[in-house]
Amino acid sequence: MLRYYTAGESHGQALVAFVSGLPAGLPIDIEAINHELHRRQLGYGRGGRQKIEKDRAEIFAGVRLGQTIGAPIAVRIENRDWANWEKILPVEASSAPEAASKKLVAPRPGHADLAGSQKFNFHDARFVLERASARETAARVAAGSFARQLLAQFGLRIASHTIQVGHARLERAAAWEEICAVGEDLESPLRCVDARTQEKMMADVDAALKAGDTVGGVFEIVAHGVPVGLGSHAQWDEKLDGKLAQALMSVQAVKAVEIGAGVLAAGSYGSEVQDEISYDKKARRFRRASNRAGGLEGGITNGEDVVIRGYLKPISTLRKPMGTADMVTKEPVQAAYERSDWCVVPAGGVAGEAMVALVLADAFLQKFGGDSLAETRRNFESYGRQIDEF
Ligand SMILES: Cc1cc2nc3c(=O)[nH]c(=O)nc-3n(C[C@H](O)[C@H](O)[C@H](O)COP(=O)(O)O)c2cc1C
């Protein structure tokens, strides 16, 4: 239903995202896209690249007079750093000395450098890392913003916050309002709802920097206002929990995904894990006493908030490099280092929000369809009546 792809390399001219399948007549706010792009650039522990870039979306297809027209959308984000790389990575063949100046033959453990070079048959990981780089998440965030704007029309909102950085972890649950507030706080260093925990997180980021090391962490994404019935139990590839996990796992450096209380649940009794159901006669709604399922049962949304966490490994580029083997000489050497972040948990959360928005928007359009926003709305409202009368 909703299809999306990205193109572009970290130091190429630009990143591009394509989004196809949105209904016509959806109002598009370009500044909302730029706002998301800006949020992705923030966070304590980012490298010098974010000082160069000022990501802005330039839509050049699929949106006219401020709304979608049912045609594929194409959006471009300029890489300002291209000015420094034009001679190093030109599109045309080049024998200029610059073109050989950024070869990378000492693959970094944990990066796509070696596996990608072997697979695509390059003895220069530059061609691999340029695309593997999480700079690509800027294009995903732009694509995700279109999905968010569709979902917002129907009362669905998505926010994220940081629950762990390095060894410091938030030890309490966060309310939806708190998550929204910190998620939108452009001054918040790590987007943690608890000031004291955030200080400890920052201390760990500082310690990593001092040691030439990096830190990982955990971000939590909450989707609020999600209707009952997105996704399906009927086939393995229709299960929404599976789709969300795949989408989040595809974010660079995410190595585990958890839905609701998934990890803790595995070591608990069933009675401690399931969410008891009741019926609120006044509101004519089924309620759950808790939301340990994270809003998903049987691969179907159950009307509670969808809660999903991404576990990020520490960044692989280390200022104090690990051992590796030279791809050409095969001799032991130190892994390459180039300008890098050392903590990206809040930015990972913003990329994760985009992926969750795209998956939910796709499930939403599968359920409600519609070539125009008006048609989608009619279908949504009719289903709402079915739920009211259930
Ligand atoms: C927002 C964000 C920024 C990142 N920045 C860097 C970086 O500056 N340096 C680095 O080595 N890895 C960075 N990464 C992680 C790598 O892109 C990732 O580890 C690498 O592509 C290998 O993929 P994998 O870890 O998913 O297996 C970043 C990840 C995210 C989500």
The ligand as an SDF file (V2000), in Angstrom:
LIG
                    3D

 31 33  0  0  0  0  0  0  0  0999 V2000
   21.5400    8.3620   14.0840 C   0  0  0  0  0  0  0  0  0  0  0  0
   22.7270    7.4380   13.9080 C   0  0  0  0  0  0  0  0  0  0  0  0
   23.9770    7.9780   13.7250 C   0  0  0  0  0  0  0  0  0  0  0  0
   25.1010    7.1420   13.5810 C   0  0  0  0  0  0  0  0  0  0  0  0
   26.3320    7.7020   13.4570 N   0  0  0  0  0  0  0  0  0  0  0  0
   27.4180    6.8950   13.3760 C   0  0  0  0  0  0  0  0  0  0  0  0
   28.7310    7.4480   13.3250 C   0  0  0  0  0  0  0  0  0  0  0  0
   28.9150    8.6730   13.3520 O   0  0  0  0  0  0  0  0  0  0  0  0
   29.7760    6.5810   13.2410 N   0  0  0  0  0  0  0  0  0  0  0  0
   29.6090    5.2330   13.2150 C   0  0  0  0  0  0  0  0  0  0  0  0
   30.5720    4.5040   13.1450 O   0  0  0  0  0  0  0  0  0  0  0  0
   28.3840    4.6830   13.2550 N   0  0  0  0  0  0  0  0  0  0  0  0
   27.2800    5.4750   13.3420 C   0  0  0  0  0  0  0  0  0  0  0  0
   26.0350    4.8950   13.4010 N   0  0  0  0  0  0  0  0  0  0  0  0
   25.8930    3.4430   13.3340 C   0  0  0  0  0  0  0  0  0  0  0  0
   26.3180    2.8390   12.0100 C   0  0  0  0  0  0  0  0  0  0  0  0
   25.6950    3.4770   10.9080 O   0  0  0  0  0  0  0  0  0  0  0  0
   26.0470    1.3300   11.9780 C   0  0  0  0  0  0  0  0  0  0  0  0
   26.5270    0.7430   13.1410 O   0  0  0  0  0  0  0  0  0  0  0  0
   26.7150    0.6920   10.7660 C   0  0  0  0  0  0  0  0  0  0  0  0
   26.1070    1.1700    9.5800 O   0  0  0  0  0  0  0  0  0  0  0  0
   26.6410   -0.8370   10.7700 C   0  0  0  0  0  0  0  0  0  0  0  0
   25.3090   -1.2850   10.8010 O   0  0  0  0  0  0  0  0  0  0  0  0
   24.7160   -2.1310   12.0070 P   0  0  0  0  0  0  0  0  0  0  0  0
   25.3050   -1.5820   13.2740 O   0  0  0  0  0  0  0  0  0  0  0  0
   23.2310   -1.8920   11.9300 O   0  0  0  0  0  0  0  0  0  0  0  0
   25.0800   -3.5650   11.7900 O   0  0  0  0  0  0  0  0  0  0  0  0
   24.9100    5.7260   13.5860 C   0  0  0  0  0  0  0  0  0  0  0  0
   23.6300    5.1950   13.7780 C   0  0  0  0  0  0  0  0  0  0  0  0
   22.5470    6.0330   13.9520 C   0  0  0  0  0  0  0  0  0  0  0  0
   21.1840    5.4430   14.1830 C   0  0  0  0  0  0  0  0  0  0  0  0
  1  2  1  0
  2  3  1  0
  2 30  2  0
  3  4  2  0
  4  5  1  0
  4 28  1  0
  5  6  2  0
  6  7  1  0
  6 13  1  0
  7  8  2  0
  7  9  1  0
  9 10  1  0
 10 11  2  0
 10 12  1  0
 12 13  2  0
 13 14  1  0
 14 15  1  0
 14 28  1  0
 15 16  1  0
 16 17  1  0
 16 18  1  0
 18 19  1  0
 18 20  1  0
 20 21  1  0
 20 22  1  0
 22 23  1  0
 23 24  1  0
 24 25  2  0
 24 26  1  0
 24 27  1  0
 28 29  2  0
 29 30  1  0
 30 31  1  0
M  END
$$$$
